[in-house]
Amino acid sequence: MSFLRILFLLLLTAGAGAFLLSPVGTRLAQAQESVVAPDATPEQEAADHIADVRKRLDALAADVERRASDDAALTDIKARVDSLIRDVLKVSVDLRPRLNEIKSRLDQLGEPPKDGQPPEAAAVTQERHRLTAGRLEINTLTGQAEDISIKASELSNRITKMRRDLFAEQLFAHTEISMDVFSEAASSFSQEASDFQRTLSSWVTFILKFKRAPLGIAVMLSLSLALVLMFVEYRLFGRLIKRDPANEAPSYMSRLSVAFWSTILPTLALCVFLAATYFFLDTFKVLRQDIAPMMAVSLAFVGLVVFVGLLTQAVLAPKAPSWRLIRVSDRGARHLVTAVLLMAVINGLDYVFGTVSEALGSPIVLTVFKSFLSSTLVGLIIFAVSFMTPIVAETGDPRAPGRPWPRWVAILLRLVGLGLIFLSAVGYVGLARFLATQIIVNGAVVVTMYIGILSGKAISEPDRFGDTRVGRYLERRFLLHPVALDQTGMAAGLLIYLFALSIGIPLILISWGFQPRDIEAWLFTMFTEVNVGSIRFSVFGILGGILLFVLGLVGTRWFQKWLDGSIMARSQVDPGVRNSVRTAIGYLGTALAGLIGVSAAGIDLSSLALVAGALSLGIGFGLQNIVSNFVSGLILLAERPFKVGDWVATGTTEGFVRRISVRATEIETFQRQSIIVPNSELINASVGNWTHRNSLGRVDIPVGVGYDSDPRKVMAILEEIAQTHEGVLRNPEPFVIFDGFGASSLDFRLCFFIGDVLNARGVKNDIHVMILERFRAEGVEIPFPQQDVHLRVRSAGDAGRPGETPGSGGPMLAAVDELPRMAGDGLPADEASGSLPR
């Protein structure tokens, strides 16, 4: 820990010193010492700004003519011209409030009096003239800003055309290749070597005399940063870039993952180190103007060679056949690694020597000779590779001698190699050099991207992320279930896709001749100035708006939990009130977060007003039910005719309220079925609420006894039973009502009150059991519903009705009373005479 603290203090101290020595720090100090100018009117500020922009634009136009052959300089000039265009367009935006103010004031003054009308006051006329002159001045300034914008756009387009022509000219430039050219290049080479030695020695002498301390600080900071990067890399990602020696048969996904990350992570760390080295050397003024480009290209050469070397080792794995991504033999893998690395070194040295020649002002013929030699050597190596036998033997043993390339691959390699040699020989050295660079650099980048995409695809497949080391670690660390682990794998695969593309595409564009400033400008335009018709928005603004919206939602949820758990719970607020307050705060917080997010995104909603107006009628008809339910939900939350936990009954639905939202209310029935009832139905229909004001409720139990029972004794028994139950309230007292005479019983009704109507079923069940037990003990009969059937049998001599024969049974005369069935399976056998159970 003490070592890391020392490194952090060194980086902090050196960073502060570098900032103070940098141009940014210098300008900041100058800005703090500057005198604040007095306030000026918006018109004066706009005029001064337009004059300054015009002056800067003229200077940039002169720079374009002076540096027409420098692509990097033209790229920088174009970026500054585009920045001027944005600055000058702000003039109209800044003057718009002032123009609206003037128009509003003129509207207040009204039209000037016409001929024959009474003249207006002199002060009004003077004010009108002043406002008119101000409006004219603003219109003039706006017109000047538009003219400058058009002129700057034309200059930007001209720079783009110049760069395109310059690239084509350099690419297809033709040089006569002859012995005279080689002789002149050989004589110039010795002079360049002498100049390089003299320049390098003078720079070293300059450093030792004047820049020894800054050089030491820069080197120390670079090495410190390298150590920190190595520590972080191997501490956090060591498992991703190391092959497991115990795994003799790794899966294809593991091989892809190790190959990708063992190439990308060390390369990124090295690039950061090299960039920091150049930054510190340049910041502390260690690099002279003639040494800076040579140092930059030398560092880039180191990064290229290391990147290609790591990639070939990761893909071909000469010493680890089981981790190899392509089926080649051990010998073939070693030969391919050597060939690819040798081509990268030759091509990189070509750019290094070309930059040295340019910095030293060597003859152009020397640069042409170097490129000719480099392209020819690369072509010869590719041609030689076509005759290799790297494919693994049919037995599958990587140690056995390999087989030749497939025929089409060998032919393609030979054509590419011979093509480079031919282009160099006929004088198109620039084109040959460009193609060789694309084969090496773009080939390495595309292979890396392809491996990354395959790795992301493999990780995002179902149930595959859990087989990786990272997946197993996340599963142990956060106890993730399989579904969450699979979703994490999908997110990881998407991130790998984006990571591979975000690194590979810029490198390919740079190798095709685009400058980093071009990519920076495209990204700036893409993320800050996206136009869809008349609507302009910013991707960064939208991301910021989404971030603020998410933060607003998180803050709303936290406030809901805090208010519900810390304030209302301790205050013993009714649960229904807590739910209503919590829901209302949730909707209010979501609406505020949405407004803040839209405002931060910078979306001009006024541009959508016309479309919204055209669609409002159709949307109104289509969403009227949703709007009705929404308004009804707000009414329910405000008036609270029922709350969460209440026992309600509406229509055929009866149960407990579980949730009230703005669209519908969830009611859980006694059978544990959830019924979703639209809020508009609850507003327009009658709703019974057993627990609206309190939970007090009355329970009625009907009881029937036989006609031979004593009614007063029955009433006393029922009252006694109710009074002895602990769930029945003593006040109001329970009472019994003699309802009337039933068809087969005397009907009574026991009425009592309970403190919580939600417990009615349990209390009612207990009372039923107690009544049955007590009636049996007291001998009180509970009759069954029955019917009396009266039979009249005629004698043989009785005259029957027409159609009846003597001796036949007579008609059955029955008086049947339909009564509610209470209980029982039938009548006892001894009561069966003349009575049949129904």
Residue pairs with C-beta under 8 A, 6 or more apart in sequence:
4 228
7 224
7 227
7 228
10 220
10 221
10 224
11 221
11 224
11 225
11 228
14 217
14 220
14 221
14 280
17 217
18 280
18 283
18 284
19 25
20 29
21 283
21 284
21 285
22 283
40 48
42 94
42 95
42 98
43 95
43 98
43 134
43 137
43 138
43 141
45 94
46 91
46 94
46 95
46 138
46 141
46 145
47 141
49 87
49 88
49 91
50 88
50 91
50 141
50 144
50 145
50 148
53 84
53 87
53 88
53 148
54 148
56 80
56 84
57 81
57 84
57 148
57 151
57 152
57 155
60 77
60 80
60 81
60 84
60 155
61 155
63 73
63 77
64 74
64 77
64 155
64 158
64 159
64 162
67 73
67 74
67 77
68 74
68 162
68 166
69 166
71 163
71 166
71 167
71 513
71 515
72 515
74 159
74 162
74 163
74 166
75 163
75 515
75 517
75 518
76 517
77 159
78 156
78 159
78 160
78 163
78 517
78 521
79 517
79 520
79 521
81 152
81 155
81 156
81 159
82 152
82 156
82 521
84 148
84 152
85 149
85 152
85 153
85 156
88 145
88 148
88 149
88 152
89 145
89 149
91 141
91 142
91 145
92 142
92 145
92 146
95 138
95 141
95 142
98 134
98 138
99 135
99 138
102 131
102 134
102 135
102 138
103 135
105 127
105 131
106 128
106 131
106 132
106 135
109 124
109 127
109 128
109 131
112 120
112 125
112 128
113 119
113 120
167 513
170 430
171 430
171 431
171 434
172 428
172 430
172 431
173 428
173 429
173 430
174 427
174 428
175 181
175 365
175 368
175 427
175 429
176 427
177 372
177 424
177 425
177 426
177 427
177 429
181 365
181 368
181 369
182 369
184 363
184 365
185 363
185 365
185 366
185 368
185 369
188 362
188 363
188 365
188 366
189 366
189 369
191 362
192 356
192 357
192 360
192 362
192 366
195 360
195 362
196 356
196 360
199 290
199 291
199 360
200 291
203 288
203 290
203 291
206 288
207 215
207 286
211 284
211 285
211 286
214 284
214 285
214 286
215 281
215 284
215 286
217 280
217 284
218 277
218 280
218 281
218 283
218 284
218 286
221 276
221 280
222 273
222 276
222 277
222 280
225 272
225 273
225 276
226 269
226 273
229 269
229 272
229 273
230 269
233 241
233 265
233 266
233 269
237 261
237 265
239 469
239 470
240 257
240 258
240 261
240 262
240 265
240 469
240 470
241 258
241 261
241 262
241 265
241 266
242 258
242 262
243 250
243 258
243 317
243 320
243 323
244 250
244 254
247 254
247 322
248 322
249 322
250 258
250 322
250 323
251 467
252 458
253 455
253 458
253 459
253 464
253 467
253 468
254 468
255 323
255 324
255 325
256 325
256 451
256 454
256 455
256 458
257 455
257 458
257 459
257 468
258 314
258 323
259 314
259 315
259 323
259 325
259 451
259 455
260 314
260 448
260 451
260 452
260 455
260 496
260 500
262 310
262 313
262 314
263 307
263 310
263 311
263 314
263 448
263 451
264 448
264 452
264 499
264 503
266 306
266 310
267 303
267 306
267 307
267 310
270 302
270 303
270 306
270 307
271 303
274 299
274 300
274 302
274 303
275 299
277 299
278 287
278 295
278 296
278 299
281 287
281 295
282 292
287 295
290 359
290 360
291 359
293 355
293 358
293 359
294 352
294 355
294 356
294 359
296 355
297 351
297 352
297 355
298 352
300 348
300 351
301 348
301 349
301 351
301 352
304 344
304 348
304 441
305 341
305 344
305 345
305 348
307 444
308 340
308 341
308 344
308 440
308 444
309 337
309 341
309 344
311 444
311 447
311 448
312 336
312 337
312 340
312 341
313 337
314 325
314 451
315 324
315 325
315 326
315 447
315 451
316 324
316 325
316 326
316 328
316 333
316 336
316 337
317 323
317 324
317 325
317 333
318 330
318 333
318 334
318 337
321 330
321 333
321 398
324 333
324 398
325 451
327 391
327 392
328 336
328 390
328 391
328 392
328 398
328 402
329 389
329 390
329 391
329 392
329 393
329 398
329 399
329 400
329 401
329 402
330 398
330 399
331 390
331 401
331 402
332 388
332 389
332 390
332 391
332 392
332 402
333 390
333 398
335 385
335 388
335 390
336 385
336 388
336 390
339 381
339 384
339 385
340 440
342 381
343 378
343 381
343 382
343 436
343 439
343 440
344 440
344 444
346 374
346 377
346 378
346 381
347 374
347 378
347 436
347 437
347 440
347 441
349 374
350 370
350 371
350 373
350 374
350 375
350 433
353 367
353 370
354 367
354 370
354 371
356 362
357 366
357 367
357 370
358 367
368 429
371 424
371 429
371 430
371 432
371 433
372 424
372 429
372 432
374 433
374 436
375 420
375 421
375 423
375 424
375 429
375 432
375 433
375 435
375 436
376 420
376 421
376 424
376 425
378 420
378 436
378 439
378 440
379 416
379 417
379 418
379 419
379 420
379 421
379 424
379 432
379 436
380 417
380 421
381 417
382 413
382 416
382 417
382 420
382 439
383 413
383 414
383 417
383 418
383 421
384 417
385 413
385 417
386 405
386 409
386 410
386 411
386 413
386 414
386 417
387 404
387 410
388 402
388 404
388 405
389 401
389 402
389 403
389 404
389 405
390 402
390 405
391 402
391 403
391 404
391 405
391 406
392 398
392 400
392 402
392 403
393 400
393 401
393 402
393 403
394 403
404 410
405 413
416 439
419 435
420 432
420 435
420 436
423 429
423 431
423 432
423 435
424 432
437 511
438 511
438 512
441 507
441 511
442 508
442 511
445 504
445 507
445 508
445 511
446 504
446 508
448 500
448 503
448 504
449 500
449 501
449 503
449 504
452 496
452 497
452 499
452 500
452 504
453 496
453 497
453 500
455 496
456 492
456 493
456 494
456 495
456 496
456 497
456 500
457 493
458 464
458 493
459 465
459 468
459 489
459 492
459 493
459 496
460 489
460 490
460 492
460 493
460 494
461 489
462 486
463 482
463 486
464 489
465 471
465 485
465 486
465 488
465 489
465 490
465 492
465 493
466 472
466 475
466 482
466 485
466 486
466 489
470 492
471 485
471 488
471 489
474 480
474 485
474 488
475 485
480 488
506 516
506 519
509 518
509 519
510 516
510 519
526 539
527 538
527 539
527 540
528 538
528 539
528 540
528 541
529 536
529 538
530 536
530 537
530 538
530 539
533 607
534 607
535 603
535 604
535 607
535 608
536 604
537 601
537 602
537 603
538 601
538 602
541 600
541 601
541 602
541 603
542 601
542 603
544 600
544 601
545 596
545 597
545 598
545 599
545 600
545 601
545 602
545 603
546 597
546 601
548 593
548 596
548 597
548 600
549 593
549 594
549 596
549 597
551 593
552 589
552 590
552 592
552 593
552 594
552 596
552 597
553 589
553 590
553 593
555 589
555 593
556 585
556 586
556 589
556 590
556 593
557 586
559 585
559 589
560 582
560 585
560 586
560 589
563 581
563 582
563 585
564 578
564 581
564 582
568 577
568 578
568 581
569 578
573 581
574 643
575 643
575 644
575 645
576 640
576 642
576 643
576 644
576 645
576 646
577 640
577 643
579 643
579 644
579 660
580 637
580 640
580 643
580 660
583 637
583 660
583 661
584 637
587 662
598 605
620 627
625 678
625 680
626 663
628 680
629 662
629 663
629 664
629 678
629 679
629 680
630 662
630 663
630 679
632 678
632 679
632 680
632 682
632 683
633 660
633 661
633 662
633 663
633 664
633 665
633 679
634 662
635 679
635 683
636 642
636 660
636 665
636 679
636 682
636 683
637 660
637 662
641 682
641 687
641 689
641 692
642 648
642 657
642 687
642 689
642 692
643 657
643 660
644 657
644 658
644 659
644 660
645 656
645 657
645 691
646 656
646 657
646 689
646 690
646 691
646 692
647 654
647 655
647 656
647 689
647 690
647 691
647 757
647 758
648 654
648 655
648 656
648 657
648 667
648 687
648 688
648 689
648 690
649 687
649 688
649 690
650 677
650 681
650 682
650 685
650 686
650 687
650 688
651 681
651 685
653 667
653 669
653 675
653 677
654 669
654 670
655 667
655 668
655 669
655 670
655 673
655 675
656 667
656 668
657 665
657 666
657 667
658 666
658 667
658 668
658 674
659 665
659 666
660 666
662 679
663 678
663 679
664 676
664 677
664 678
664 679
665 676
665 677
665 679
665 682
666 674
666 675
666 676
666 677
667 674
667 675
667 677
668 674
668 675
669 675
690 697
690 757
691 757
691 758
695 755
695 756
695 757
695 758
696 729
696 753
696 754
696 755
696 757
697 753
697 754
697 756
697 757
697 760
698 751
698 752
698 753
698 754
699 751
699 752
699 753
699 754
699 760
699 763
699 764
699 767
700 749
700 750
700 751
701 749
701 750
701 751
701 764
701 767
701 768
701 771
702 739
702 747
702 748
702 749
703 714
703 718
703 747
703 748
703 749
703 750
703 771
703 782
704 742
704 744
704 745
704 746
704 747
704 748
704 782
704 783
704 822
705 714
705 745
705 746
705 748
705 775
705 780
705 781
705 782
705 783
706 745
706 746
706 780
706 781
706 782
706 783
707 745
707 746
707 783
708 781
709 746
709 780
709 781
711 738
711 746
711 748
713 778
713 780
714 736
714 746
714 748
714 780
715 736
715 738
715 748
717 771
717 774
717 775
717 778
717 780
718 736
718 748
718 750
718 771
719 734
719 735
719 736
719 750
721 750
721 767
721 770
721 771
721 774
722 728
722 734
722 750
722 752
722 767
723 730
723 733
723 734
724 770
725 752
725 763
725 766
725 767
725 770
727 754
727 755
727 759
727 762
727 763
727 766
728 734
728 752
728 753
728 754
728 763
729 752
729 753
729 754
729 755
732 753
734 750
734 751
734 752
734 753
735 751
735 752
736 748
736 749
736 750
736 751
737 748
737 749
737 751
738 746
738 747
738 748
739 747
739 748
739 749
740 747
741 747
742 819
743 785
743 817
743 818
743 819
744 783
744 784
744 785
744 786
744 817
744 819
745 782
745 783
745 822
750 767
750 771
752 767
754 760
754 763
772 782
774 780
775 781
775 782
782 822
782 823
784 822
784 823
784 824
784 826
784 827
784 837
785 819
785 820
785 821
785 822
785 838
786 819
786 827
786 835
786 837
786 838
787 814
787 815
787 816
787 817
787 835
787 836
787 838
788 814
788 815
788 834
788 835
789 812
789 814
789 816
789 834
789 835
789 836
790 813
790 814
790 815
790 834
791 812
791 813
791 834
792 810
792 813
793 809
793 810
794 800
794 810
796 806
796 807
797 806
798 806
800 806
800 808
800 810
804 810
816 838
821 838
824 837
826 837
827 835
827 836
827 837
